[in-house]
Amino acid sequence: MKYISTLLLILIMSACQFNQSQAHHTQANHTQAQQDIQTQTNSSMSPVFELITLGDTGGIEDGNLSSFLLRSVNDENFIGLDAGSLVNGINVALQNNAFDSLTTTPDSALNPNGNILHHHVKAYLLSHGHLDHVAGLLIASPDDSSKPIYALSSVNQTMSDTYFNWQAWANFTNRGIAPMLNKYDVIDLAPQETVEIKDTALTVTPFSLSHPLESTAFVIEHNNDMFVYFGDTGPDEVEKQGKLDTVWRYLAQQMQHKTLRGISIEVSFDNSRPDNLLFGHLTPKWLMQELTKFHGLVEDKAQLTNMKIIISHIKYSLKSGAEPRAVITQELESDNALGFNFILAKQGQVVSL
């Protein structure tokens, strides 16, 4: 009997030790799984794009007009997203050490701004032909390097008819009025058709936007990551064309298997601006209404929390009183019930996405 009791005790102790071992093993597996998930999350949110602001206003401050540079962090070649201010924007960005991450200096005979313009900016994407989006490119064109200009056909036609016509400016492109100087290869984009951007690791899919002159949203991709640059646009409810809705639905569908890293979109005026004087632009109220529609279409709402929304094209004012940026900032914050991550663009600024 004593022998049986001892045997039972040994069996019970062994079972306890086994259960403790299994529990420890299960806990270790659970901890490792949590670490793996966290590692994957951290990895997935490592920066994919770098955005440099060359110009943040929609007028009237010349020298600081709508213009950005975008690149994949794995590639030192940029694309220009509009070019209202170009060389001046590059100079301000250099003063702010915006290009310090670049490791190559292709031409020792050029100043830093010359190397950026000639060798690192590989293409321009023009949203529309208004001067506050193209003036920098025109002024720089005599000393620019050869590269393509991508735009919707109507935008390229405006550039050819209005500027590169030997009256407003010499024809530095490969189409239009002779003599053609052939510096810029003009490439027509078709709405909602994806093309590779030469000499970069990026692709672009354009969408038409509502504006007095046809404008464009560019969905730029690198592998499974996206960034969207919006040219000037009015809200759908005012414009009655549903063009922003088309972009939102496309992005929501793509976000089922891709990551939207950021959006750059305009807010030209504060909420006091009447709808009949918007002229194809947004206010904080209208932007929030558009983003709310977008939010409702996206399945994974966490993507929208992580996504950065860069606000640009705020109109500079000569009037005394509250500064437009401060008013628009306050209006965006007070109406941000969905927790969007807003960043006001500032000339010379670098944003990792």
C-alpha positions in Angstrom: 0.0 0.0 0.0 2.8 2.4 0.9 4.5 1.5 -2.4 1.3 2.3 -4.4 1.0 5.7 -2.6 4.6 6.6 -3.4 4.0 5.6 -7.1 0.9 7.8 -7.3 2.8 10.7 -5.8 5.6 10.3 -8.4 3.0 10.2 -11.2 1.2 13.3 -9.9 4.5 15.3 -9.6 5.5 14.3 -13.1 2.2 15.4 -14.5 2.5 18.7 -12.8 6.0 19.2 -14.1 4.8 18.3 -17.6 1.9 20.8 -17.4 4.2 23.6 -16.2 6.6 22.8 -19.0 3.8 22.9 -21.5 2.5 26.1 -20.1 5.9 27.7 -20.2 6.4 26.5 -23.8 2.9 27.9 -24.8 3.7 31.2 -23.1 7.0 31.3 -24.9 5.4 30.6 -28.2 2.8 33.3 -27.5 5.5 35.8 -26.6 7.5 35.0 -29.7 4.3 35.3 -31.9 3.7 38.7 -30.4 7.3 39.7 -31.1 7.0 38.5 -34.7 3.8 40.5 -35.2 5.4 43.6 -33.7 8.5 43.1 -35.9 6.3 42.7 -39.0 4.3 45.8 -38.0 7.5 47.9 -37.4 8.9 46.6 -40.7 5.8 47.4 -42.6 5.7 51.0 -41.3 9.4 51.7 -42.0 9.5 54.7 -44.4 9.1 53.8 -48.1 8.9 57.3 -49.6 10.6 60.6 -48.9 8.7 63.9 -49.7 10.5 67.2 -49.9 8.5 70.4 -50.1 9.9 72.9 -52.6 6.9 75.2 -52.4 3.8 75.1 -50.2 1.6 78.0 -51.2 -1.0 78.4 -54.0 0.1 82.1 -54.5 0.6 84.9 -54.2 4.1 84.6 -52.8 6.4 84.0 -55.7 9.4 81.8 -54.8 7.2 79.5 -52.7 4.7 78.0 -55.1 3.3 74.4 -55.3 6.1 72.0 -55.8 7.3 68.7 -54.2 10.0 66.1 -54.8 9.3 62.5 -54.1 11.5 59.4 -54.2 11.7 55.9 -52.9 14.0 55.7 -49.9 15.9 53.0 -51.8 16.6 55.2 -54.8 18.2 58.6 -54.9 16.2 59.7 -58.0 13.3 62.1 -57.4 10.2 62.9 -59.4 8.9 66.5 -59.4 5.3 66.8 -58.4 4.4 70.1 -60.0 7.1 72.8 -60.2 5.7 76.2 -59.2 9.0 76.9 -57.4 11.9 74.8 -58.5 15.5 76.1 -58.1 14.5 78.5 -55.3 12.7 75.6 -53.6 15.8 73.4 -53.9 17.9 76.2 -52.4 15.6 76.5 -49.4 15.6 72.7 -49.0 19.4 72.6 -49.1 19.5 75.3 -46.4 17.3 72.9 -44.3 19.6 69.9 -45.0 16.8 68.2 -46.8 19.1 66.3 -49.1 21.7 65.2 -46.6 20.6 61.6 -47.0 21.8 61.5 -50.6 25.2 59.8 -50.9 26.1 60.6 -54.6 27.4 63.8 -56.1 27.3 63.0 -59.8 29.1 66.1 -61.1 31.8 68.0 -59.2 31.6 70.9 -61.6 28.1 71.7 -60.4 26.9 73.4 -57.2 24.7 71.3 -54.9 21.5 72.8 -56.4 22.8 72.0 -59.9 23.4 68.4 -59.0 19.9 68.0 -57.5 18.3 69.6 -60.6 20.4 68.0 -63.3 21.0 64.5 -61.8 18.6 63.7 -59.0 15.3 65.1 -60.5 14.5 62.5 -63.2 11.0 63.6 -64.3 8.2 66.0 -63.8 4.5 65.2 -63.1 2.4 68.2 -63.9 -1.1 68.3 -62.4 -2.3 71.2 -64.5 -1.0 74.3 -66.4 -1.7 77.1 -64.0 1.4 79.3 -63.4 1.6 78.6 -59.6 2.3 74.9 -60.6 4.7 75.3 -63.5 6.5 78.6 -63.3 9.6 77.2 -61.7 10.0 74.6 -64.4 9.7 77.3 -67.1 12.2 79.6 -65.5 14.7 76.7 -64.9 14.3 75.2 -68.4 17.2 77.0 -70.1 19.6 75.3 -67.7 17.8 72.1 -66.8 18.9 68.7 -67.9 16.9 66.5 -70.4 14.0 64.6 -68.7 10.4 63.6 -69.4 7.3 65.6 -68.5 4.3 63.4 -67.7 0.8 64.8 -67.7 -2.7 64.3 -69.0 -3.0 65.2 -72.7 -5.0 68.4 -72.0 -2.3 69.5 -69.5 0.5 68.9 -72.0 -1.5 70.8 -74.7 -1.8 73.8 -72.3 1.9 73.8 -71.8 2.6 73.7 -75.5 -0.1 76.3 -76.5 0.4 78.7 -73.6 4.1 78.6 -72.6 6.4 76.6 -74.9 5.2 78.6 -78.0 8.2 81.0 -78.7 6.1 83.9 -77.4 5.7 83.3 -73.6 8.8 81.0 -73.7 11.1 79.1 -76.0 10.0 75.6 -76.9 12.2 73.4 -74.9 10.0 70.3 -75.6 9.9 67.7 -78.4 6.4 68.8 -79.7 4.6 71.9 -80.8 5.9 75.0 -82.6 9.3 74.7 -84.4 12.1 74.9 -83.7 11.8 72.3 -81.0 14.8 72.2 -78.6 14.0 68.6 -77.5 15.1 69.0 -73.9 11.8 67.7 -72.5 10.2 64.5 -73.7 6.5 65.2 -73.4 4.5 62.0 -72.4 0.7 62.0 -72.4 -0.9 60.0 -69.6 -4.2 58.3 -70.0 -6.6 58.5 -67.0 -6.4 55.5 -64.7 -3.7 53.8 -66.8 -0.5 52.9 -64.9 3.0 53.6 -66.4 6.5 53.4 -65.2 8.4 56.6 -64.5 11.7 56.6 -66.4 14.9 56.2 -64.4 13.0 55.7 -61.1 11.6 52.8 -59.1 8.1 54.4 -59.2 4.9 54.0 -61.2 2.1 56.5 -61.6 -1.6 56.2 -62.2 -3.4 59.5 -63.0 -6.9 60.6 -62.3 -8.7 63.7 -63.7 -9.8 66.3 -61.1 -12.4 69.1 -61.2 -10.8 72.5 -61.6 -11.4 75.4 -64.1 -8.4 73.9 -66.0 -8.4 70.1 -65.9 -6.2 69.0 -63.0 -4.8 65.6 -61.9 -4.4 63.3 -58.9 -1.3 61.1 -59.3 -1.3 57.7 -57.5 2.4 56.9 -57.2 3.5 53.4 -56.2 6.6 51.5 -55.2 5.9 47.7 -55.0 2.9 47.5 -52.6 3.1 51.0 -51.2 1.3 54.1 -52.5 1.4 57.9 -52.2 -1.2 60.2 -53.7 -0.5 63.8 -54.9 -3.6 65.8 -55.6 -3.4 68.9 -57.8 -5.9 71.6 -57.4 -9.4 70.3 -56.9 -12.9 71.3 -55.9 -15.2 69.2 -53.7 -17.6 66.8 -55.5 -20.7 68.4 -54.0 -19.7 71.8 -55.5 -18.3 70.5 -58.8 -21.0 67.9 -59.5 -18.6 65.6 -61.4 -17.8 62.9 -58.9 -14.1 62.9 -59.7 -12.8 62.7 -56.1 -15.2 59.8 -55.5 -13.5 57.9 -58.3 -10.1 58.4 -56.7 -11.4 57.4 -53.2 -13.0 54.2 -54.5 -9.8 53.3 -56.4 -7.7 53.9 -53.4 -10.0 51.9 -51.0 -9.9 49.0 -53.4 -6.1 49.1 -53.7 -5.8 49.3 -49.9 -7.2 45.8 -49.6 -3.7 44.5 -50.6 -1.5 47.6 -50.6 -0.5 50.3 -48.0 -1.4 54.0 -48.5 1.5 55.8 -46.9 0.3 59.4 -47.5 -1.7 62.0 -49.3 -0.7 65.5 -50.3 -3.9 67.6 -50.9 -4.7 71.2 -51.1 -6.7 73.4 -48.7 -6.6 76.9 -50.4 -9.0 78.8 -48.2 -10.5 78.8 -44.7 -14.1 77.9 -44.0 -15.3 81.5 -44.4 -14.8 81.3 -48.2 -18.2 81.0 -49.9 -18.7 78.1 -52.3 -19.3 80.3 -55.3 -15.8 81.8 -54.8 -13.9 78.5 -54.4 -12.9 78.3 -58.1 -12.1 74.6 -57.9 -10.4 74.5 -54.5 -11.0 73.0 -51.0 -11.6 74.4 -47.5 -11.1 72.5 -44.2 -14.9 71.8 -44.2 -14.9 70.4 -47.7 -11.7 68.4 -47.2 -13.1 66.8 -44.0 -16.3 65.9 -45.9 -14.3 64.2 -48.7 -12.0 62.4 -46.2 -15.1 61.2 -44.3 -16.4 59.6 -47.5 -13.0 58.0 -48.1 -13.0 56.7 -44.5 -16.3 55.0 -45.0 -15.0 53.1 -48.1 -11.8 51.8 -46.4 -12.1 48.4 -44.7 -8.9 48.6 -42.6 -9.4 51.9 -40.8 -6.0 51.6 -39.1 -4.3 52.4 -42.4 -6.0 55.8 -42.3 -4.7 56.5 -38.7 -1.1 55.7 -39.7 -1.4 57.6 -43.0 0.0 61.2 -43.2 -2.0 63.9 -44.9 0.1 66.8 -46.1 -1.8 70.0 -46.5 -0.6 72.3 -49.2 -1.6 75.2 -51.5 -2.7 77.5 -48.7 -3.2 81.0 -50.2 -0.8 83.6 -48.9 -2.6 86.8 -47.8 -1.5 90.4 -47.7 -4.3 91.3 -45.3 -3.8 92.1 -41.7 -5.3 89.8 -39.0 -5.1 86.1 -38.5 -2.6 84.3 -40.7 -4.4 81.8 -43.1 -2.2 78.9 -42.0 -3.1 79.4 -38.4 -6.9 79.6 -39.2 -6.8 76.5 -41.4 -4.8 74.6 -38.8 -7.4 75.4 -36.1 -10.3 74.5 -38.4 -8.8 71.2 -39.4 -8.1 70.3 -35.8 -11.5 71.2 -34.5 -13.3 69.1 -37.1 -10.9 66.1 -37.0 -13.3 63.6 -35.3 -11.8 60.6 -37.2 -8.3 61.3 -36.0 -6.5 62.0 -39.3 -2.8 62.8 -39.1 -2.5 66.3 -40.7 0.8 67.9 -41.5 1.0 71.4 -43.0 3.5 71.5 -45.8 6.4 74.0 -45.2 9.0 74.9 -47.8 12.2 73.0 -47.2 10.5 70.3 -45.1 11.2 66.6 -45.4 8.5 64.1 -44.6 9.2 60.3 -44.4 6.3 58.2 -45.5 
